[in-house]
Amino acid sequence: MIDIECTSCNTRYRIDERVLPAEHPTFKCSRCGHVFGVQQAAAPSDEPNDNWAKLVSAAVVVGILSLAAAAWVLRLWQADLSVPIAGDFNLAIVGHDLYSELMLAKSLCDNGWIISNPYLGAPFGMQAYDLPISNFLDVAVMKVLSLYTCDHAWLLNLYFILTFPLAAVTSLIVMRTFGASYPSAITASLLFTLLPYHFLRGEGHLLLSSYWTVPLGISLMLWVWLDGAGLEPTDMNRPWSRGRLVAAGAYAVLVGLGHLYYASFASVLLLCAGIGGSLRTKKWRNLRLGVSACSVIIASCAAAASPSLIYDWEHGANPAAIARWPHEGELYGLKITRLLLPVTGHRIEAFAQLKDFYNRTLPPLLPPWVKGVLVQSSQLMAIINESDTQTLGAIAGIGFLILLGSLIWVRNGREIIHALAVLNLAALLVGLAGGLGTIFNFVVTAEIRGYNRLSVFIAFFSLFAVALLLDGLVAILRRSMNPLGAAVIWYPVLIMVVILGVLDQTTPDFAPSYEKASAEYRNDAKFVGEIESSLPAGAMILQLPYGPFPEEGAIQQMWGWDLLKGYIHSKTLRWSYGLTTGRPEASWAARLTDKPMDQVLPLLAFAGFEGIYIDRYGYPDNGADLEKGLTTVLNEQPIVSSDKRLAFFGLEHYVDSLRASTPPEQWERQHELALELPANHRSESGHP
C-alpha cells in the first residue's frame, strides 16, 4: 500500500501499487478529475519527512504573517509594552476584567502560582480555591513566559501577542489534516486568528482571546465523525494508527486544560459528532469514540480544578462566590444577526452606519450593574455587552451561509463539508438566545452562560468551508487551463481574500489609544508609589468602598476589579481587596462598611492596618462625606492622585496615639478580638 496525493486538489489516497500501470503509472483523482503521475505525487519512503518539512515551513509562515497582521491592526510599534494593551472598546465590553488578568500575571511572579496570594485579602490573605482554574493551560504557558520576564504588564502583553500565531498554527494543522491545501489553509487560518472576537476580547478577556485550543477540539470532532480514518471512502473503517491515537489523546487533554467554556462546548459538539457519525455509518463506534474523547476532556478539566474540588470537599461548597442566573443565557446568547452584520465601527461608512442603526434600535441589553460605569461613555449606545464580539466577518459569513445551505441543497457532497455543516448547525441550536443552551441553564446549571462564545467554533467551521471552496476553485482552474495559468489566477485570489478579509474584520478603533492608556496606568503607579514610599514593607491597607470578590460588577462608576490597582502597582504592600464572597473572611471585611468611621478606625488599628485607600468613583458623592469624616478624626489631609480619583489616608499617627494610651496586654487582646471571624462562620474557616 502507498499513500499518494492529488497534485491539483491535495486529496489523499491509500492504494495498492499493484493496480497501477507498470510503465508511467498515473492516477485519476475522483474529486477533481485531475490525472497525475504517482511517482511525482509522493515517494512512500520520503513522504513523512517531506510532509513534516512542509507543515513546519507553513506553520512558520502563517505564524509570522499572523504576527505581522496583528501588529498592523494594533499598531504595536506605538505601544509601550510595559503598559497593558487595552482600548476603550475592550473596557466598554468586558469592563476592567483587565485588572483581574494583571492580577493573575503578577501572582505568577510574586507567588509562583495563582491560587493564594498573601498580598491580597488582608489581613488573612487571598484564597482563590472557590474560583476553579478553568484555564490551566494558559496559566501554565504564562508561567513559562514568566521565567523570561516578571514584569506583569510585559507578561500579559507577551502572551496576548503570542495567542495570534498559536491560533493560526493550530488552525493550519487541523485544516491541513482534513484535506485543505496549504495555500487555502494559510488563508483561512489567518482570517481565523484575526477575528473581531480576538481583538474585542483583547487583554480584558485574555483567557478567552486565547482560543487556540478550539481547532484541536474540532479536529477531534471530525476524527470522530469520520471514524478517525481519513477523507476518502477507501480510507474509512481502518483502525486508528498509533500516531492518531496519541494525537487525539493529546488534543483532548489540551482542550480539557484550556478554557472551561471551550472545553464544555467541544464536549457537547463531540457528542453531536459521535451521534452524527454513527447515524452515517450505522455503527456505534463513532459514538463510542466521541464519548471517549469527551471523557478525556472532562477528566482533564477535573484534574485542573482538583485543588478547588478538594477545598470544597473540606470546607463546604460556596455558591455565593460566583453567582450565575439562568436568564443570562438569553442575554449572552448567539444571534445570527450579530454573526452576519458588519463589525461595529466598520471601515466602510455605510456598513458602520448599518451596524450602529442595529445597535441603537435594539432594546437595551446592558446588564443593570454596568450602566453606572458606562453612563458617561461615548460607547454606551454602540456596545451591547460582550455579544458584540461574535461578528464573523464577510468571508466567514459566506462560509457560514454555504454550510447552512449545504444542509438543504447538497445531497452527495464531500463528507467533510457535511460534517462541518451539521456541527455548525449544532453549535447554532445550542448557542442561540432561547436555544438549547438556555434550556440547559434553567434545567441543569447556569454556570455556562456566555453562548456567544460559540462563535469561535462557528467561525472555524465557516472558514474551513471557505478553504475547501477555494480548493474547489483551483481544481476547476487546473482542469480548464495549464497549471501556470491557474496559479496566476489563484494566488492573487488568495491574497485578495486575505487582504479584504482582514480589512473587513478589523477597524482602526482596534488600536488602543496608547498615550491615554499609558497616562492612566502611570498615574495610578505614581500614586501607589507615593503610598508605598510612606509605609514599611508588608503594611496593610483597607480599601474602600468594600468590593465583593471575585466579581460584583460595578459600584457606582467603579468596576469591582478596579480595587486591584493598588496591588498591581505595589511591591510589598498588602491590600484588603480579595476576600472571597461567602467565606468568613469576607464577612469580617463586609461588616466594617456598616460602622461609622470613629468605630472602624480603632478596629483597623488593632488589626494592624496602616492606611485607608479610597476610590472616589465608588461613591455617589465621590467620597466627600467619607473623606470629611476621616479628615476630622485623623486631623490630616489625604494624598490624592493627579487625576483626583484616588485618595489615601495614612494611619501612622492615629495608631501611635492609640498604642500610647493602650497597655501592651490590652493591645494584644484587642488585636485578637479585631481579627476574630464572625461566629456563624468560624467553623467553616481554616483560621482560628
N, C-alpha and C positions, 0 to 999 in steps of 0.2 A: 504494500500500500504506500502511496506517496501523496503528499499534500501539495496542491497547486493553487494558484490564484490567478483570476482573470486580470489581464493587464489593462482592461478597459474600466470595469466597474469594481474591481477588487473583491469580487465574490470568491470565497474559498471553497475548495472541494477536496475530498479524500477519495482517491480512486485506485483501482488495481492497475498497475502499469502494464500488465499483460494484455489488457484490452486495447492498448494504443497501437497504432501502426508501427511496424518495426523501423521504417525509414521516415524521417521528417515527422515525428509524432506531433499531432495537433489536437486541440480540444475546443469544442464549441460551447460557449457559456450559455446556459439555459435561461439566464436572466436578461442579458443584453444582446445575445446573438453573436458576440464577437468571437472570432476564431483566432487562437493564438498557439504559438509553439510551446509545448510543455517544457522543454529544456530552458526556454527563455523565461518561463514563468517562475520556476523555482528548481533548485537542486536540493534534494532532501537532506543531504549531509550538511549543506551550508545554511539552510533556511533559518534555524533557530538563532544563530549568531547574526544573520542578516536582519531578521525581524527585530531582535533586541537593539541592534545598532540604529535601525530606522526609528524605533519607538523612542529611544533615548534622545536621538537628534531632534525628533519632532517635539518631545517634551521640553527640551531646552528652548527651541524656537518659540513655542506657544507661551512658555513661562516668561521669556524676555519681552515678547510682544504685549502680554497682559500687563507686565510692569510698566512698560513704556506708555501704554494707553491709559492706565490708571494715573500715572504721573502727569500726563497731559490733562486729563479731566480734573484732577485735584490741584493742578499747578504746584506740584510738590517742590519745585525749585524756589518757590516763595516761602515755603514753610520753615519754621523753626521747630525741629523735631524734639526739642526739649519742652515743647508745649503740645498738648493733645490736639490731634487733627479732628475738629468737630465744628460744623457750621450751624447757623441758626436753624436751618431746616431739620437737622438732626434733633436739636433740643426741643423744637416745637412738636416733633412726632413722638419721641421717646422720653422727653423730659431729661433731667440731669442724671439719668442712669449712667452717664459718662463717669460720674464720680464713683459709682459702685465698681466700674471696671478699673478705674485708677486704684481704688482700694485693693482690689484683687491683685493687681500688679505689684503694688507696694508691699502687700502682705507676703508675697512670694519672696521679696527681697529682705524684708525685716525679720520674718519668722520661719522661712523655709517652706511654708505651705499656707493654706487659706482658711483652715477650719477654726483656729483660735488665734486671737490677737490681743496681747496684753496692753497695746496702746489705745485700744478702743474699749468701750463699755466700762469705763472707770466708775466705781472703784473695784469692780470684780473681774473685769476683762471680758472681751467678746468671745462667746462660744457659738459658732455658727452651725452646730450639728442639726438644728431644725431646718437648715437650708441644704438639702441633699445636693451633693456635687453632681449636677446634671450635665456637665461638660468637662469631664475628667481629661479627655484627650487634649482639648485646647489649653487647659491649665498646665498639663504636663509639657506641652510644646513651649509654652511661655516660661515654664521653669527652666527648660534647657536654654532658652534665649537669655534668661537672667544670669546665666554663667558668663555671658558676654557683656551685659550691661545691667546694672541695678538701679539705673535712673528709671523710675516707674513710667514717666511720660515717654521716654525713649522706648522702653519695653513695650508699652501699649501701641505706639506708632509702628514699631518694627513688626509686631505680629499682625496688625491690621494690614500693612502693606504686603506681608507675606501671604495673606489669605487670597490675594488675587492670583498669583501663579499656582498656588495649591489647588484652587478650584479649577483653573484652566487645565492643569496637568491631569487631575483625576477625571475630568470630563473627556479629555482626549483619549485616555486609556480605555475608558468604557465604550465610547463611540467606535473606537478602532476595533475593540474586541468583538463588537457585534456588526462589523461589516462596512462601516463608513470608511471612505478613503482618507488618507492623511490630509490632503488639502481641505476637503469638506469638514472633517473632524476639527481641524485647527480653526476654521472659520466659525463653526458653531460653538466651539469651546470659548473662543474669545468673547462672543456675544453673551455666553452663559456667565462668565466671570464678571462682565461689565453690566449686569442687570441693574436697573434702578434700585432694586431691593438692596444691593450691596452698598451703594452709596448712601441711600436714605437711612439704612440702619446705622451704618458708619461705626464709629467707636462708641457711640452711645449704647448700641446693642452689639458690641463686638462679637459676642459668642454666637449671635445669630448671623452676623456677617460672615462668620467662619462656617460656610456651608459646603466645604469641600468633601465632606463625607456623603453628601446626597447622591452624587453619581455612583459611589460604591454601593449604596443601598439599592439603586436602580439596576446596577449590574446583577445583584442577587435576584431581583425580581425577574429579569429577563432570562437568567440561567434557569430559574425555577419554571418559568413559562415554557421554555424550550427544552426542558429536562436536561439543561446543562451541556447539551451535546454540540450545538453549533448552529449554523444558519440555513443549511440545506436539508432536504428530506433524506439525502444519502447519509447525513451525519447523525440523524435522530436515533435516539434509543441506544447509543453507545454508552458504555459505563463511564462514569466520571473519572477522568485521569487524576493521578495523584496531585499534579500541579494545580488542576482546577479545584480539587477539594481543599488544598492548602489556601489557595487564593480566596475561595468562598468563605472559609473559616476566618481568615484574616480580615476580610471585608466586614463580616458580621460583627467581629469584635470591635473593629474601629468605629462602625456605626453605633454600636451599643455604648461605647465610651465617649461618643460625641454628644451633641446637644440632645437633651431629653425629647424635645419636640421632634427633631428629625428622626431620632430612633423610634419614637412612637408612630410617626407617620409611615416610616419604612416598614415597620412590623405589620401595620394594617394593610398596606399595599402588597406586601409579600404574601399575606394570606389570600388576597384577591388574585395574585398571580398564580398561586397554587391551585385555587379553585378553577380559574380560567384555563390553566394548563391541563388540569385533569379532565375538564369538560371537552377540551380539544382532543386529547389522546384517549379519552375514555378509560383512563387508568388512575389509580390512587397515588401513583408515585410522585406526581408533581405536587400534590397537596402535602404529602409527607415531607418532601424537600422544603416546601415553604414553612411548614411548622418547625422543622429542624432549624432552619435559618433564624426564624423568629425566636426560638428557644435560646440560641446563642446570643442574640441581641439582648434579650431580656436578662439573661444571666450576666452579661457584661454590665448592663445598667445597674443590676443589683450589686455587683462587685464594687462599682464606683461609689454607690450610695451606702455601702456597708457600714462605715463609721456612723452615719446618721441613723441607720436602722438599728444598730446596736444601742446607740444612745437613747432612742425612743423606747426600746425594749426595757432599758434600765430605769429611765426617768418618766416614762409615760409619753404618749403622743401629744403634740402641741399644735392642734389645728388652727389656733389663733395666729400663729406666726405668719402664715401666708393664706389669706382668705380669698377664695375664688367663688364666683356665683354663676349658676347655670346660664343665665341670660347673656353672659359675656360672650358665649359662642356666637350669638347673633351680632353683637357689637363688633367683634373682631373677625367675622367670617369672610370667606371669599365672596367676591361679586364679579360676575362676568363683565359688567360694565367697567369695573376698575381694572380688570385684567387687560381689556382691549382698548380702552381710551388712552390718549397720549399721557406721558408723564407730566405732572404738574410743573408749569414753567417751561414748557417745550420751546425749543429754539425757533420754531416757526410760529409766528404770532397768532395765526388763525387756530392752530392746534392748541396753543396756550389758552386762548380765549374760550375755546370749546370746553377744555377741562376746568377752567375757572368757573364757567357758567354751570357746569355739572356740580362742582363743589358747593357753589353758593345757593343752588336751588334745592339741595338735599335738606331734609330735616336735620337739626344739629345732632351729631353723633359723638360729640366730645364727652367723655366721662365727666360727671359733675366735679370731680376733685381736681381737674386740671384747669378749669376756667379761670380761677383766681390768678394763676400764673400767666396764662396766655391772654388775659383780658386786654393787656396793653401791647400785645404783639401784633405786628402788621401781618403776620401769617395766620392769625386766628381764623379768618374766613377761608384761607387756602388749604389748611390742613384739617383732615377729618379723622384723626387718630392714626395708628400705625397701619390701618388698612390701605392707606395711600401708597404703601411701599410695594404693592403687589403687581404694579404695571409690568406687562410683559415686553412692551416694545413692538414695533410693527413687524419685524422679521419673525420673532417668536409667535406673535399674534397670528400670522399667516399659517405657521405650523400648527398652532392650536386649532384653527378652523379646519385645516386639512384633516387632522386626526378625528375631529368630530364628524366631518363629512364622510370619512372613510368607513365609519360605522354603518352608514346608511347606504352608500352607493357602491363601495368597493366590495366585491364578492371573492375574488381569487387573487388578492394582492399578496405582497410579501408577508410572511408570518410575523416578522419583527415589527412591521407597521401595525398589524392587527394587535399585537401585544401592547405597543405604545398607546394605541387608541383606547383600548379597554382600560389600561391603567390610568390614562388621562381622565377618562370618564369616572372611574372610581374615586380619584382624587377630588373631582368636582362634587360628586354626590356626598362625600364625607365633609368637605370644607365649606360648601355654600352656606350662607346665612340661612338658617332654617332647615339645614340639611341633616344628614345622619349624625354628624358630629354634635350638633346641638341636642339631638335626642339623647346621645350618649351622655352629654353633660347633665341632663335632667334625670336620667335613669341610673347612671353609674357614678360618675365623678365629674366635677367641674375643673379639675386640675389642669386639663388640656383645654385651652380656650381660644388661643390665637390661631384659628384655622386659616387665616390669610397667609400664614407661613408655609402652607402647602403650595403656594405659588412658585416656590423654587423648584419643586418636583415637576409641576406643570410646565415651567419654563424649560426644564431639561427635556421632557418628553417632546415638547414642541420644537425645540432647536435640533434635537436628534432627527425628527421627521424632516426638517429643512435640510439637514446634512444629507440624508438619503435622497431627498428630492434633487439636490444639486448633483449627486452621483448619477441619478437617472438622466439629468440633463446632459452630462458629459458623455454618457453612454449613447444617447441619441446623436450627439455631435460626431462621435467617433464612427458611428455607423454610416453617417451621411457625408463624411469628408475624411481626409487623411489626418493622422494623429497630430501633425504640426498645426494644421488649421484649427482643429478642435481646441488645442492648447491655447492658441492665440485668442480664441473667444472665451474659453472657460476661465482661465486665470484672471483676466480683467474683471469678469463677472464676480468671482470670489472676492477680489479686492474691493469692488464696489459694494458688495453686500456687507463686508466688514465696516467700511467707512460710513455708509448710510446707516447701518445698524447702530454703530457707536454714537453717531450724531443724534439719532432718534432717541436712544435710550438715556442719554445724559443731557445735562443742561449746564450752562455757565454757573448757576447757583450751587452746583455740587462742590465747587471750590470754596472752601471756607474763607471768611474774612480773617486772614491770619493776623493782621495788625490788631484787630479788635479782640480776637481770642487771646493773643499774647498779652495785650494790655490788661485784660481782666484777670488772667492767670497770674501774671507777675504782680498785680496789685494785691491779690489775695496772699501771694507768697511773701510779699514785703510786710503785710500786716501781721501774718503769723510769725514771721521772723522777729518782729519787734516784741511780740509776746514772749517768744522763746528766749530771747536775749535777756528778758527781765526776770526769768524764773529759773530755778535749779532744774537739772535733768530729772526726769521722772515726775515732775509736778502734774497734779490732776486738775482738770478744768471742767467745770459744769457748763454745758451748752444749752442755751435757751433760744427758742421755745423747745420743750421736750418733743422729740420726734420718735415715733414708734419705729422699730427696726424689725424686719428689713425693708418694709415698704408701707407707706400710708399716703402715697400721692403727694398732694400739695397742702401746705399750711399757709393760708393767705396767699402771698406771692412767692413763697419759698417752697421749692421742691424738697421732699424729705431727705434725699441724698445730699442736698447742699450742706448739711451739717458735717459732711466728711471733709470739707475744705480744710479744717484745722489739721486733721491727721495727714492729709495729702501733702501739706506744705511744712510739716514739722518733722523733727528727727528724734526727739527724746520725750516730748510731752505726752501725757495720757489724757484722753478725751472721753466724755461721758456718753456720747452717742454710740450706739452699737449693742445695746442690751435687748435681747430678743423678746419680742412681744409674746406674752403668755407664760413666760418663765418668771420666777420670783424676783430676780434681779431687776427686771423691767418694772415690776410693781413697786419696788423700792424707789426707783427713779421717778416714776409717774406721780407718786404721792407728793413729791416736792412741789409740783405745779399747783397743788390745791392749797398751799400755805402762803401767807404773806411773807415778804422778804425778811422782815425782822425776826421771823421764826425759822426761816430757811437758812439764813446766814450762820447761826450757831451750829446747826446740823452739818453744814458744809465744812465749817472749821474743824469740828470734832472728827469728821470723816476723813479729813486730810486734804480737802480741795484748797487750791491756792489761787483760783481765779474764776471769773464768770465771763463766758463768751456769748454775745448776743447777735443773732441775725435779725436785723430790724424788719426784713421783709416778712418775717413770720408773725407780725402783729398788725392789727388794723390801724393802730396809731403809730406804726413804725417804732414801737417800743418806748415811746415818750414817757408814759407813766412808769414803766418798769425802771427806766434809767433815772428818772427823777427820784424815785424812792431809794435806789441804790446810792445815788449821789448824796442824798441826805444822810443815810445811815453811815456810809463809808467816809463821807467828807472828802471826796476826791472826784476828779473828772475822769471819764474813760479815755482809753486810747481808741481812736476812730480811724477806720480805713480811709484811704484817699477818695474812694467813691461814695463814702458816707453810709455804706450799707452795714458794715460790721463794727461792733463796739466790744471793748474788753475792760473789765474792772478787776484789778489785782486785789487780793485779799491779804496781802502780807501784813499790813499794819493792823488790820482788824484781827487777824489770827494772833499776832504778837500781843495785842492788848488783851484778848480773851485768855490767852495762855498765862499771861502775867497775873490774872486775877483768879486762876483756877489751880488748885493744888494738883500735883502730878498724879496722885492716886485717883482723884476725881476725874482728871482729864482722861486717864486710861479707861475708866469706867464709862465715861461719856462717849469715848471713841468706839467701844464695843457696842453700846446702845445705838449709836448713829449708823453702824453698819449692819444692824440686826435686820434680817429679812422679815417681811410680813408673815405673821403666824400661820395664816391659812395656806402659805406656800412653802413653809420651811421644810416639810417632809419631802417635797419634790426636788429640792435643790441639792447639789453636791456640796454646798457651802454650809458650815456650821451655823 
